[in-house]
Amino acid sequence: MNPLADRATTLTPSLTLAIDAKAKKLKADGVDVAGFGAGEPDFDTPQHIKDAAIAALNAGFTKYTPSSGTPELRAAIAEKLKTENGLDYKPSQVIVNCGAKHSCYNAIIATCNPGDEVLIPAPFWLSYPEMVKLAGATPVIVPTSEANGFKITPEQFRDAMTPATKMIILNSPGNPTGSVYTREELLALAEVAVEEEILILSDEIYEKITYDGAVSTSIAGLSKEIYDLTITVNGFSKAYSMTGWRLGYIAAPVGIAAAIDSIQSHSTSNPTSFAQKGALAGLKGDQSFIGEMVKAFNGRREYMYDRLTKIPGITCVKPMGAFYVLPNISSFGLGSADFCDKLLDQQKVACVPGIAFGSDAHMRLSYACSMENITKGLDRIEAFCVGLAK
């Protein structure tokens, strides 16, 4: 007898974890490793957010809350979505989850059946296809082009659709590409979705981290028709440097929100009570921290992009959001996993192979790390690439 469910055997082992484990082993052995794998800001959570959670603990706010989150936090999120994103959701349409990853998973589980297909533009955040598989549905990967900044076009959307297509996943600003869709680009994609009644999962977790005047647009606000097809996902991890707090949220049409609430009530139940008090303080408190953090990220982005594009053999699309850069390393004749493995062995630099994100021609570097680490790591990457080119 096989003790495992089929769904557990279809998942792809994480290359990111394998690289990370190897890098941590080297560090534990005293080796100076330059790591670019971080998927979280290297800034501490703002003090007023921590203070709110501490006060909640001291006040005994440590019991169950409603499974969908506290009424005051859901109301504050609904107000945020209205004032900042132009989205008109009632608090009852907002469900607070255990991180934006959990939000995406709940949304897919609530809407996708075995036999359904979900379109995922590549490069993609590596958990999307695995979530789709866990729902019993089929991920359909749609490769995008560096020429237009790794963004799926309406033509590609139409070409990839079949009668089984249930959903498309859009991530803007994107991980690992840093792509930010313009309002016009989203309008064109929304027209296709409305024509064919395709659900859109809009992952907007990096919305506040943009550069060079790029603006994050919520696709659900473009029309009533697209609003009715869109599940908006966001959270507190990136903008407020609250990755370990595990708080995300969805805002969705009434029926979908109710289904997600029901699923959550039978799985995790409520997100952590006192963490929700911290999130509320984040929404209602001083927002200047975000601008300061983005300014620091931008300086690192400019430096990293400038250095990478000067290395012979590397090309790179300049990221317009998030905190990753995705250089193309295909000219060196190595697959991304092999390239990153040799880079770690020879130069003690840890990067994430692009194959984990659906593109073997690239590797991902995060600039959510110190300039000292970035400078040291890029010196080593340059030396490694020069060695390969000989």
BALOBA-1460 file (C-alpha; in Angstrom, 3 decimals):
// residues 390
<rec num="1" residu="m" x="0.000" y="0.000" z="0.000"/>
<rec num="2" residu="n" x="1.230" y="3.486" z="-0.889"/>
<rec num="3" residu="p" x="0.641" y="5.631" z="2.216"/>
<rec num="4" residu="l" x="0.815" y="8.879" z="0.247"/>
<rec num="5" residu="a" x="-2.023" y="10.657" z="-1.523"/>
<rec num="6" residu="d" x="-1.481" y="11.212" z="-5.234"/>
<rec num="7" residu="r" x="-1.471" y="14.976" z="-4.711"/>
<rec num="8" residu="a" x="1.529" y="14.707" z="-2.400"/>
<rec num="9" residu="t" x="3.567" y="12.817" z="-4.988"/>
<rec num="10" residu="t" x="3.028" y="15.321" z="-7.806"/>
<rec num="11" residu="l" x="4.855" y="18.193" z="-6.118"/>
<rec num="12" residu="t" x="8.240" y="19.297" z="-7.431"/>
<rec num="13" residu="p" x="11.074" y="19.354" z="-4.865"/>
<rec num="14" residu="s" x="12.246" y="22.881" z="-4.133"/>
<rec num="15" residu="l" x="15.543" y="23.831" z="-5.778"/>
<rec num="16" residu="t" x="15.569" y="26.980" z="-3.685"/>
<rec num="17" residu="l" x="15.583" y="24.939" z="-0.493"/>
<rec num="18" residu="a" x="18.340" y="22.683" z="-1.834"/>
<rec num="19" residu="i" x="20.583" y="25.658" z="-2.663"/>
<rec num="20" residu="d" x="19.699" y="27.301" z="0.650"/>
<rec num="21" residu="a" x="20.535" y="24.151" z="2.620"/>
<rec num="22" residu="k" x="23.912" y="23.881" z="0.890"/>
<rec num="23" residu="a" x="24.674" y="27.566" z="1.534"/>
<rec num="24" residu="k" x="23.694" y="27.266" z="5.207"/>
<rec num="25" residu="k" x="25.921" y="24.203" z="5.602"/>
<rec num="26" residu="l" x="28.855" y="26.162" z="4.194"/>
<rec num="27" residu="k" x="28.138" y="29.094" z="6.513"/>
<rec num="28" residu="a" x="27.904" y="26.751" z="9.491"/>
<rec num="29" residu="d" x="31.345" y="25.456" z="8.542"/>
<rec num="30" residu="g" x="32.700" y="29.000" z="8.686"/>
<rec num="31" residu="v" x="32.701" y="29.712" z="4.939"/>
<rec num="32" residu="d" x="32.032" y="33.305" z="3.842"/>
<rec num="33" residu="v" x="28.979" y="32.886" z="1.575"/>
<rec num="34" residu="a" x="27.344" y="35.789" z="-0.300"/>
<rec num="35" residu="g" x="23.651" y="34.934" z="-0.353"/>
<rec num="36" residu="f" x="21.142" y="36.365" z="-2.829"/>
<rec num="37" residu="g" x="18.238" y="34.057" z="-2.053"/>
<rec num="38" residu="a" x="16.339" y="36.222" z="0.419"/>
<rec num="39" residu="g" x="12.644" y="36.629" z="-0.353"/>
<rec num="40" residu="e" x="12.059" y="39.076" z="2.461"/>
<rec num="41" residu="p" x="13.081" y="42.636" z="3.330"/>
<rec num="42" residu="d" x="16.192" y="42.882" z="5.481"/>
<rec num="43" residu="f" x="14.559" y="45.699" z="7.479"/>
<rec num="44" residu="d" x="13.021" y="45.105" z="10.892"/>
<rec num="45" residu="t" x="9.266" y="45.405" z="11.334"/>
<rec num="46" residu="p" x="8.438" y="49.047" z="12.249"/>
<rec num="47" residu="q" x="8.403" y="49.611" z="16.001"/>
<rec num="48" residu="h" x="4.807" y="50.856" z="16.204"/>
<rec num="49" residu="i" x="3.630" y="47.579" z="14.667"/>
<rec num="50" residu="k" x="5.634" y="45.529" z="17.150"/>
<rec num="51" residu="d" x="4.386" y="47.702" z="19.999"/>
<rec num="52" residu="a" x="0.756" y="47.072" z="19.002"/>
<rec num="53" residu="a" x="1.302" y="43.309" z="19.055"/>
<rec num="54" residu="i" x="3.092" y="43.498" z="22.404"/>
<rec num="55" residu="a" x="0.258" y="45.563" z="23.859"/>
<rec num="56" residu="a" x="-2.239" y="42.991" z="22.557"/>
<rec num="57" residu="l" x="-0.299" y="40.204" z="24.246"/>
<rec num="58" residu="n" x="-0.118" y="42.124" z="27.493"/>
<rec num="59" residu="a" x="-3.853" y="42.791" z="27.317"/>
<rec num="60" residu="g" x="-4.581" y="39.084" z="26.921"/>
<rec num="61" residu="f" x="-5.652" y="39.272" z="23.278"/>
<rec num="62" residu="t" x="-4.511" y="35.691" z="22.767"/>
<rec num="63" residu="k" x="-7.746" y="33.814" z="22.054"/>
<rec num="64" residu="y" x="-9.566" y="32.790" z="18.897"/>
<rec num="65" residu="t" x="-10.821" y="35.480" z="16.575"/>
<rec num="66" residu="p" x="-13.353" y="34.899" z="13.770"/>
<rec num="67" residu="s" x="-11.787" y="32.527" z="11.222"/>
<rec num="68" residu="s" x="-11.769" y="35.287" z="8.610"/>
<rec num="69" residu="g" x="-9.997" y="37.796" z="10.863"/>
<rec num="70" residu="t" x="-11.091" y="40.455" z="13.325"/>
<rec num="71" residu="p" x="-13.913" y="42.732" z="12.166"/>
<rec num="72" residu="e" x="-11.763" y="45.832" z="12.721"/>
<rec num="73" residu="l" x="-8.887" y="44.520" z="10.596"/>
<rec num="74" residu="r" x="-11.215" y="43.427" z="7.782"/>
<rec num="75" residu="a" x="-12.855" y="46.864" z="7.839"/>
<rec num="76" residu="a" x="-9.452" y="48.579" z="7.748"/>
<rec num="77" residu="i" x="-8.366" y="46.441" z="4.792"/>
<rec num="78" residu="a" x="-11.610" y="47.227" z="2.943"/>
<rec num="79" residu="e" x="-10.971" y="50.931" z="3.555"/>
<rec num="80" residu="k" x="-7.371" y="50.595" z="2.353"/>
<rec num="81" residu="l" x="-8.506" y="48.849" z="-0.832"/>
<rec num="82" residu="k" x="-11.061" y="51.581" z="-1.490"/>
<rec num="83" residu="t" x="-8.831" y="54.603" z="-0.871"/>
<rec num="84" residu="e" x="-5.568" y="53.247" z="-2.336"/>
<rec num="85" residu="n" x="-6.724" y="50.814" z="-5.020"/>
<rec num="86" residu="g" x="-10.171" y="52.035" z="-6.045"/>
<rec num="87" residu="l" x="-11.729" y="48.694" z="-5.076"/>
<rec num="88" residu="d" x="-15.157" y="48.637" z="-3.452"/>
<rec num="89" residu="y" x="-15.279" y="45.586" z="-1.187"/>
<rec num="90" residu="k" x="-17.412" y="45.173" z="1.903"/>
<rec num="91" residu="p" x="-15.521" y="43.876" z="4.970"/>
<rec num="92" residu="s" x="-17.430" y="40.611" z="4.551"/>
<rec num="93" residu="q" x="-15.662" y="40.158" z="1.191"/>
<rec num="94" residu="v" x="-12.249" y="40.393" z="2.865"/>
<rec num="95" residu="i" x="-10.729" y="37.257" z="4.394"/>
<rec num="96" residu="v" x="-7.505" y="37.519" z="6.411"/>
<rec num="97" residu="n" x="-5.239" y="34.513" z="5.864"/>
<rec num="98" residu="c" x="-1.989" y="33.103" z="7.248"/>
<rec num="99" residu="g" x="0.203" y="34.926" z="4.720"/>
<rec num="100" residu="a" x="-0.372" y="35.857" z="1.072"/>
<rec num="101" residu="k" x="0.854" y="32.381" z="0.088"/>
<rec num="102" residu="h" x="-2.033" y="30.946" z="2.106"/>
<rec num="103" residu="s" x="-4.339" y="33.473" z="0.434"/>
<rec num="104" residu="c" x="-3.325" y="32.230" z="-3.022"/>
<rec num="105" residu="y" x="-3.689" y="28.599" z="-1.973"/>
<rec num="106" residu="n" x="-7.147" y="29.146" z="-0.479"/>
<rec num="107" residu="a" x="-8.278" y="31.020" z="-3.583"/>
<rec num="108" residu="i" x="-7.146" y="28.200" z="-5.898"/>
<rec num="109" residu="i" x="-8.586" y="25.455" z="-3.691"/>
<rec num="110" residu="a" x="-11.916" y="27.304" z="-3.513"/>
<rec num="111" residu="t" x="-12.303" y="27.742" z="-7.277"/>
<rec num="112" residu="c" x="-10.408" y="25.055" z="-9.203"/>
<rec num="113" residu="n" x="-11.501" y="21.457" z="-9.827"/>
<rec num="114" residu="p" x="-9.748" y="18.420" z="-11.291"/>
<rec num="115" residu="g" x="-9.784" y="18.892" z="-15.058"/>
<rec num="116" residu="d" x="-9.573" y="22.686" z="-14.844"/>
<rec num="117" residu="e" x="-6.567" y="24.468" z="-16.322"/>
<rec num="118" residu="v" x="-4.829" y="27.484" z="-14.795"/>
<rec num="119" residu="l" x="-2.652" y="29.735" z="-16.977"/>
<rec num="120" residu="i" x="0.603" y="30.813" z="-15.339"/>
<rec num="121" residu="p" x="2.920" y="33.243" z="-17.173"/>
<rec num="122" residu="a" x="6.582" y="32.259" z="-16.846"/>
<rec num="123" residu="p" x="8.878" y="33.130" z="-15.181"/>
<rec num="124" residu="f" x="6.532" y="32.594" z="-12.220"/>
<rec num="125" residu="w" x="6.645" y="32.459" z="-8.454"/>
<rec num="126" residu="l" x="7.546" y="28.833" z="-7.893"/>
<rec num="127" residu="s" x="4.592" y="27.904" z="-5.639"/>
<rec num="128" residu="y" x="1.829" y="28.718" z="-8.144"/>
<rec num="129" residu="p" x="2.040" y="25.482" z="-10.181"/>
<rec num="130" residu="e" x="2.306" y="23.375" z="-7.038"/>
<rec num="131" residu="m" x="-0.808" y="24.980" z="-5.548"/>
<rec num="132" residu="v" x="-2.704" y="24.273" z="-8.752"/>
<rec num="133" residu="k" x="-1.595" y="20.636" z="-8.638"/>
<rec num="134" residu="l" x="-2.741" y="20.338" z="-5.026"/>
<rec num="135" residu="a" x="-6.200" y="21.465" z="-6.146"/>
<rec num="136" residu="g" x="-6.190" y="18.659" z="-8.695"/>
<rec num="137" residu="a" x="-6.135" y="21.142" z="-11.555"/>
<rec num="138" residu="t" x="-3.533" y="21.455" z="-14.309"/>
<rec num="139" residu="p" x="-0.996" y="24.309" z="-14.492"/>
<rec num="140" residu="v" x="-0.476" y="25.568" z="-18.043"/>
<rec num="141" residu="i" x="2.802" y="27.472" z="-18.301"/>
<rec num="142" residu="v" x="2.897" y="30.366" z="-20.781"/>
<rec num="143" residu="p" x="6.469" y="31.534" z="-21.514"/>
<rec num="144" residu="t" x="6.907" y="35.308" z="-21.752"/>
<rec num="145" residu="s" x="9.601" y="37.354" z="-23.435"/>
<rec num="146" residu="e" x="12.374" y="39.572" z="-22.138"/>
<rec num="147" residu="a" x="11.567" y="41.876" z="-25.055"/>
<rec num="148" residu="n" x="8.437" y="43.196" z="-23.324"/>
<rec num="149" residu="g" x="9.588" y="42.802" z="-19.749"/>
<rec num="150" residu="f" x="8.333" y="39.263" z="-19.100"/>
<rec num="151" residu="k" x="4.637" y="40.169" z="-19.451"/>
<rec num="152" residu="i" x="1.979" y="37.952" z="-20.984"/>
<rec num="153" residu="t" x="0.198" y="39.529" z="-23.962"/>
<rec num="154" residu="p" x="-3.505" y="39.256" z="-24.838"/>
<rec num="155" residu="e" x="-2.518" y="37.190" z="-27.873"/>
<rec num="156" residu="q" x="-0.614" y="34.718" z="-25.709"/>
<rec num="157" residu="f" x="-3.559" y="34.614" z="-23.301"/>
<rec num="158" residu="r" x="-5.949" y="33.704" z="-26.117"/>
<rec num="159" residu="d" x="-3.576" y="31.173" z="-27.666"/>
<rec num="160" residu="a" x="-3.073" y="29.347" z="-24.355"/>
<rec num="161" residu="m" x="-6.767" y="29.091" z="-23.521"/>
<rec num="162" residu="t" x="-8.798" y="25.927" z="-23.985"/>
<rec num="163" residu="p" x="-12.383" y="25.087" z="-22.983"/>
<rec num="164" residu="a" x="-10.868" y="23.804" z="-19.704"/>
<rec num="165" residu="t" x="-9.250" y="27.134" z="-18.741"/>
<rec num="166" residu="k" x="-10.637" y="28.306" z="-15.384"/>
<rec num="167" residu="m" x="-8.143" y="30.903" z="-14.158"/>
<rec num="168" residu="i" x="-5.102" y="32.995" z="-15.007"/>
<rec num="169" residu="i" x="-2.613" y="34.059" z="-12.334"/>
<rec num="170" residu="l" x="-1.171" y="37.562" z="-12.616"/>
<rec num="171" residu="n" x="1.579" y="38.787" z="-10.285"/>
<rec num="172" residu="s" x="2.341" y="42.495" z="-10.577"/>
<rec num="173" residu="p" x="4.820" y="43.675" z="-9.400"/>
<rec num="174" residu="g" x="6.238" y="40.248" z="-10.065"/>
<rec num="175" residu="n" x="8.515" y="37.726" z="-8.417"/>
<rec num="176" residu="p" x="11.050" y="36.802" z="-9.846"/>
<rec num="177" residu="t" x="10.935" y="39.246" z="-12.779"/>
<rec num="178" residu="g" x="10.219" y="42.621" z="-11.171"/>
<rec num="179" residu="s" x="7.700" y="43.234" z="-13.960"/>
<rec num="180" residu="v" x="4.917" y="45.777" z="-13.429"/>
<rec num="181" residu="y" x="1.941" y="45.706" z="-15.791"/>
<rec num="182" residu="t" x="0.639" y="49.081" z="-16.925"/>
<rec num="183" residu="r" x="-3.035" y="49.965" z="-16.663"/>
<rec num="184" residu="e" x="-3.361" y="49.649" z="-20.440"/>
<rec num="185" residu="e" x="-1.760" y="46.195" z="-20.451"/>
<rec num="186" residu="l" x="-4.106" y="45.016" z="-17.703"/>
<rec num="187" residu="l" x="-7.117" y="46.427" z="-19.537"/>
<rec num="188" residu="a" x="-6.197" y="44.393" z="-22.610"/>
<rec num="189" residu="l" x="-5.840" y="41.214" z="-20.542"/>
<rec num="190" residu="a" x="-9.084" y="41.977" z="-18.694"/>
<rec num="191" residu="e" x="-10.968" y="42.159" z="-21.988"/>
<rec num="192" residu="v" x="-9.892" y="38.619" z="-22.831"/>
<rec num="193" residu="a" x="-10.812" y="37.329" z="-19.378"/>
<rec num="194" residu="v" x="-14.263" y="38.916" z="-19.573"/>
<rec num="195" residu="e" x="-14.900" y="37.576" z="-23.094"/>
<rec num="196" residu="e" x="-14.195" y="34.017" z="-21.963"/>
<rec num="197" residu="e" x="-15.283" y="34.333" z="-18.282"/>
<rec num="198" residu="i" x="-11.846" y="33.378" z="-16.966"/>
<rec num="199" residu="l" x="-11.124" y="34.001" z="-13.284"/>
<rec num="200" residu="i" x="-8.120" y="36.168" z="-12.435"/>
<rec num="201" residu="l" x="-5.991" y="35.614" z="-9.354"/>
<rec num="202" residu="s" x="-4.226" y="38.964" z="-8.946"/>
<rec num="203" residu="d" x="-1.274" y="38.642" z="-6.570"/>
<rec num="204" residu="e" x="-0.392" y="42.192" z="-5.525"/>
<rec num="205" residu="i" x="1.826" y="41.493" z="-2.512"/>
<rec num="206" residu="y" x="4.635" y="43.741" z="-3.864"/>
<rec num="207" residu="e" x="2.321" y="46.629" z="-4.813"/>
<rec num="208" residu="k" x="4.118" y="49.274" z="-2.737"/>
<rec num="209" residu="i" x="7.603" y="48.359" z="-3.964"/>
<rec num="210" residu="t" x="7.951" y="50.036" z="-7.363"/>
<rec num="211" residu="y" x="10.554" y="52.240" z="-9.070"/>
<rec num="212" residu="d" x="11.045" y="54.872" z="-11.771"/>
<rec num="213" residu="g" x="7.439" y="56.039" z="-11.588"/>
<rec num="214" residu="a" x="5.924" y="52.604" z="-12.187"/>
<rec num="215" residu="v" x="2.448" y="52.308" z="-10.667"/>
<rec num="216" residu="s" x="0.854" y="49.128" z="-9.393"/>
<rec num="217" residu="t" x="-2.717" y="48.897" z="-10.722"/>
<rec num="218" residu="s" x="-5.375" y="46.609" z="-9.230"/>
<rec num="219" residu="i" x="-7.026" y="44.883" z="-12.181"/>
<rec num="220" residu="a" x="-10.300" y="44.384" z="-10.278"/>
<rec num="221" residu="g" x="-10.859" y="48.156" z="-10.393"/>
<rec num="222" residu="l" x="-10.908" y="48.384" z="-14.181"/>
<rec num="223" residu="s" x="-14.567" y="47.450" z="-14.677"/>
<rec num="224" residu="k" x="-17.546" y="45.848" z="-12.968"/>
<rec num="225" residu="e" x="-17.195" y="42.825" z="-15.241"/>
<rec num="226" residu="i" x="-13.559" y="42.191" z="-14.323"/>
<rec num="227" residu="y" x="-14.276" y="42.903" z="-10.638"/>
<rec num="228" residu="d" x="-16.728" y="39.989" z="-10.680"/>
<rec num="229" residu="l" x="-14.010" y="37.658" z="-12.010"/>
<rec num="230" residu="t" x="-11.066" y="38.770" z="-9.865"/>
<rec num="231" residu="i" x="-9.655" y="37.527" z="-6.574"/>
<rec num="232" residu="t" x="-7.276" y="40.166" z="-5.231"/>
<rec num="233" residu="v" x="-4.459" y="38.941" z="-2.982"/>
<rec num="234" residu="n" x="-2.277" y="41.168" z="-0.829"/>
<rec num="235" residu="g" x="-0.742" y="41.182" z="2.625"/>
<rec num="236" residu="f" x="1.688" y="42.689" z="5.092"/>
<rec num="237" residu="s" x="4.866" y="40.665" z="4.530"/>
<rec num="238" residu="k" x="6.684" y="42.821" z="2.002"/>
<rec num="239" residu="a" x="5.494" y="46.415" z="2.486"/>
<rec num="240" residu="y" x="5.679" y="46.281" z="6.287"/>
<rec num="241" residu="s" x="8.561" y="43.778" z="6.569"/>
<rec num="242" residu="m" x="6.290" y="41.343" z="8.427"/>
<rec num="243" residu="t" x="7.213" y="38.081" z="6.689"/>
<rec num="244" residu="g" x="7.300" y="35.996" z="9.862"/>
<rec num="245" residu="w" x="3.989" y="37.355" z="11.100"/>
<rec num="246" residu="r" x="2.145" y="35.337" z="8.425"/>
<rec num="247" residu="l" x="-0.677" y="37.687" z="7.505"/>
<rec num="248" residu="g" x="-2.172" y="38.048" z="4.054"/>
<rec num="249" residu="y" x="-5.660" y="38.665" z="2.746"/>
<rec num="250" residu="i" x="-7.981" y="38.129" z="-0.165"/>
<rec num="251" residu="a" x="-10.763" y="40.386" z="-1.411"/>
<rec num="252" residu="a" x="-13.207" y="38.646" z="-3.711"/>
<rec num="253" residu="p" x="-16.773" y="38.449" z="-5.017"/>
<rec num="254" residu="v" x="-19.240" y="37.476" z="-2.293"/>
<rec num="255" residu="g" x="-19.583" y="33.783" z="-3.171"/>
<rec num="256" residu="i" x="-15.843" y="33.187" z="-3.504"/>
<rec num="257" residu="a" x="-15.070" y="35.046" z="-0.274"/>
<rec num="258" residu="a" x="-17.650" y="32.977" z="1.596"/>
<rec num="259" residu="a" x="-16.176" y="29.744" z="0.217"/>
<rec num="260" residu="i" x="-12.654" y="30.757" z="1.260"/>
<rec num="261" residu="d" x="-13.918" y="31.658" z="4.725"/>
<rec num="262" residu="s" x="-15.513" y="28.219" z="5.026"/>
<rec num="263" residu="i" x="-12.333" y="26.448" z="3.862"/>
<rec num="264" residu="q" x="-10.249" y="28.410" z="6.328"/>
<rec num="265" residu="s" x="-12.628" y="27.681" z="9.198"/>
<rec num="266" residu="h" x="-11.975" y="23.952" z="8.675"/>
<rec num="267" residu="s" x="-8.219" y="24.179" z="8.096"/>
<rec num="268" residu="t" x="-6.178" y="26.843" z="9.884"/>
<rec num="269" residu="s" x="-9.068" y="28.714" z="11.521"/>
<rec num="270" residu="n" x="-8.107" y="32.293" z="12.370"/>
<rec num="271" residu="p" x="-4.752" y="33.986" z="11.745"/>
<rec num="272" residu="t" x="-2.782" y="34.740" z="14.914"/>
<rec num="273" residu="s" x="-4.785" y="37.084" z="17.121"/>
<rec num="274" residu="f" x="-2.112" y="39.502" z="18.332"/>
<rec num="275" residu="a" x="-0.436" y="39.603" z="14.898"/>
<rec num="276" residu="q" x="-3.694" y="41.038" z="13.562"/>
<rec num="277" residu="k" x="-3.384" y="43.912" z="16.028"/>
<rec num="278" residu="g" x="0.065" y="44.604" z="14.607"/>
<rec num="279" residu="a" x="-1.318" y="44.550" z="11.063"/>
<rec num="280" residu="l" x="-4.034" y="47.008" z="12.041"/>
<rec num="281" residu="a" x="-1.375" y="49.357" z="13.426"/>
<rec num="282" residu="g" x="0.517" y="48.970" z="10.163"/>
<rec num="283" residu="l" x="-2.461" y="50.046" z="8.079"/>
<rec num="284" residu="k" x="-3.462" y="52.932" z="10.316"/>
<rec num="285" residu="g" x="-0.028" y="54.154" z="11.415"/>
<rec num="286" residu="d" x="2.859" y="56.105" z="9.909"/>
<rec num="287" residu="q" x="3.600" y="54.904" z="6.362"/>
<rec num="288" residu="s" x="6.932" y="56.707" z="5.927"/>
<rec num="289" residu="f" x="8.866" y="53.503" z="6.643"/>
<rec num="290" residu="i" x="7.746" y="52.090" z="3.301"/>
<rec num="291" residu="g" x="9.184" y="54.995" z="1.303"/>
<rec num="292" residu="e" x="12.480" y="54.786" z="3.172"/>
<rec num="293" residu="m" x="12.731" y="51.047" z="2.528"/>
<rec num="294" residu="v" x="11.895" y="51.411" z="-1.173"/>
<rec num="295" residu="k" x="14.500" y="54.169" z="-1.505"/>
<rec num="296" residu="a" x="17.132" y="51.810" z="-0.104"/>
<rec num="297" residu="f" x="15.984" y="49.002" z="-2.402"/>
<rec num="298" residu="n" x="16.171" y="51.343" z="-5.375"/>
<rec num="299" residu="g" x="19.788" y="52.217" z="-4.673"/>
<rec num="300" residu="r" x="20.673" y="48.547" z="-4.497"/>
<rec num="301" residu="r" x="18.663" y="47.834" z="-7.658"/>
<rec num="302" residu="e" x="20.493" y="50.498" z="-9.643"/>
<rec num="303" residu="y" x="23.880" y="49.255" z="-8.465"/>
<rec num="304" residu="m" x="23.088" y="45.602" z="-9.113"/>
<rec num="305" residu="y" x="21.607" y="46.227" z="-12.559"/>
<rec num="306" residu="d" x="24.591" y="48.386" z="-13.552"/>
<rec num="307" residu="r" x="27.110" y="45.790" z="-12.376"/>
<rec num="308" residu="l" x="25.336" y="42.797" z="-13.916"/>
<rec num="309" residu="t" x="24.861" y="44.391" z="-17.345"/>
<rec num="310" residu="k" x="28.592" y="45.170" z="-17.524"/>
<rec num="311" residu="i" x="29.534" y="41.502" z="-17.131"/>
<rec num="312" residu="p" x="30.230" y="40.007" z="-20.590"/>
<rec num="313" residu="g" x="27.750" y="37.263" z="-21.378"/>
<rec num="314" residu="i" x="24.984" y="38.498" z="-19.081"/>
<rec num="315" residu="t" x="21.889" y="40.360" z="-20.209"/>
<rec num="316" residu="c" x="19.236" y="41.664" z="-17.881"/>
<rec num="317" residu="v" x="15.789" y="43.269" z="-17.868"/>
<rec num="318" residu="k" x="15.694" y="46.146" z="-15.405"/>
<rec num="319" residu="p" x="13.138" y="45.340" z="-12.679"/>
<rec num="320" residu="m" x="10.415" y="47.920" z="-12.100"/>
<rec num="321" residu="g" x="9.111" y="46.474" z="-8.841"/>
<rec num="322" residu="a" x="9.674" y="43.972" z="-6.001"/>
<rec num="323" residu="f" x="13.310" y="43.321" z="-4.973"/>
<rec num="324" residu="y" x="14.679" y="40.773" z="-7.426"/>
<rec num="325" residu="v" x="16.698" y="40.857" z="-10.610"/>
<rec num="326" residu="l" x="16.666" y="38.022" z="-13.158"/>
<rec num="327" residu="p" x="19.857" y="38.013" z="-15.258"/>
<rec num="328" residu="n" x="20.041" y="35.818" z="-18.350"/>
<rec num="329" residu="i" x="23.031" y="33.478" z="-18.049"/>
<rec num="330" residu="s" x="22.249" y="31.202" z="-21.007"/>
<rec num="331" residu="s" x="25.262" y="32.366" z="-23.059"/>
<rec num="332" residu="f" x="27.589" y="30.394" z="-20.779"/>
<rec num="333" residu="g" x="26.198" y="27.075" z="-21.967"/>
<rec num="334" residu="l" x="25.076" y="25.814" z="-18.563"/>
<rec num="335" residu="g" x="21.605" y="25.121" z="-17.251"/>
<rec num="336" residu="s" x="20.614" y="27.394" z="-14.393"/>
<rec num="337" residu="a" x="20.863" y="24.685" z="-11.707"/>
<rec num="338" residu="d" x="24.339" y="23.688" z="-12.885"/>
<rec num="339" residu="f" x="25.394" y="27.339" z="-13.152"/>
<rec num="340" residu="c" x="24.217" y="28.136" z="-9.601"/>
<rec num="341" residu="d" x="25.718" y="24.960" z="-8.179"/>
<rec num="342" residu="k" x="29.133" y="25.716" z="-9.674"/>
<rec num="343" residu="l" x="28.855" y="29.362" z="-8.597"/>
<rec num="344" residu="l" x="28.285" y="28.262" z="-5.014"/>
<rec num="345" residu="d" x="31.063" y="25.670" z="-5.102"/>
<rec num="346" residu="q" x="33.679" y="27.867" z="-6.745"/>
<rec num="347" residu="q" x="32.864" y="31.401" z="-5.590"/>
<rec num="348" residu="k" x="30.649" y="30.806" z="-2.537"/>
<rec num="349" residu="v" x="27.716" y="32.780" z="-3.961"/>
<rec num="350" residu="a" x="24.175" y="31.467" z="-3.438"/>
<rec num="351" residu="c" x="21.612" y="32.348" z="-6.127"/>
<rec num="352" residu="v" x="18.331" y="30.677" z="-7.087"/>
<rec num="353" residu="p" x="18.288" y="28.772" z="-10.411"/>
<rec num="354" residu="g" x="15.788" y="30.169" z="-12.887"/>
<rec num="355" residu="i" x="14.461" y="26.696" z="-13.651"/>
<rec num="356" residu="a" x="12.651" y="26.861" z="-10.309"/>
<rec num="357" residu="f" x="10.659" y="29.771" z="-11.771"/>
<rec num="358" residu="g" x="10.072" y="28.190" z="-15.167"/>
<rec num="359" residu="s" x="13.040" y="29.640" z="-17.043"/>
<rec num="360" residu="d" x="16.304" y="27.715" z="-17.251"/>
<rec num="361" residu="a" x="18.002" y="30.651" z="-19.002"/>
<rec num="362" residu="h" x="18.043" y="32.792" z="-15.871"/>
<rec num="363" residu="m" x="18.964" y="32.950" z="-12.203"/>
<rec num="364" residu="r" x="17.320" y="35.084" z="-9.524"/>
<rec num="365" residu="l" x="19.170" y="37.456" z="-7.240"/>
<rec num="366" residu="s" x="17.470" y="39.317" z="-4.409"/>
<rec num="367" residu="y" x="18.612" y="42.782" z="-3.421"/>
<rec num="368" residu="a" x="16.807" y="42.580" z="-0.079"/>
<rec num="369" residu="c" x="20.244" y="42.272" z="1.493"/>
<rec num="370" residu="s" x="23.095" y="44.591" z="2.470"/>
<rec num="371" residu="m" x="25.163" y="46.560" z="-0.014"/>
<rec num="372" residu="e" x="28.228" y="44.873" z="1.473"/>
<rec num="373" residu="n" x="26.801" y="41.474" z="0.525"/>
<rec num="374" residu="i" x="25.742" y="42.738" z="-2.907"/>
<rec num="375" residu="t" x="29.163" y="44.232" z="-3.712"/>
<rec num="376" residu="k" x="31.054" y="41.168" z="-2.527"/>
<rec num="377" residu="g" x="28.704" y="38.793" z="-4.309"/>
<rec num="378" residu="l" x="28.814" y="40.661" z="-7.613"/>
<rec num="379" residu="d" x="32.624" y="40.749" z="-7.518"/>
<rec num="380" residu="r" x="32.555" y="36.968" z="-7.216"/>
<rec num="381" residu="i" x="29.887" y="36.505" z="-9.907"/>
<rec num="382" residu="e" x="31.949" y="38.618" z="-12.295"/>
<rec num="383" residu="a" x="35.075" y="36.545" z="-11.577"/>
<rec num="384" residu="f" x="33.080" y="33.344" z="-12.102"/>
<rec num="385" residu="c" x="31.662" y="34.501" z="-15.447"/>
<rec num="386" residu="v" x="35.061" y="35.663" z="-16.672"/>
<rec num="387" residu="g" x="36.416" y="32.217" z="-15.804"/>
<rec num="388" residu="l" x="33.644" y="30.480" z="-17.732"/>
<rec num="389" residu="a" x="34.221" y="32.648" z="-20.795"/>
<rec num="390" residu="k" x="37.905" y="31.652" z="-21.077"/>
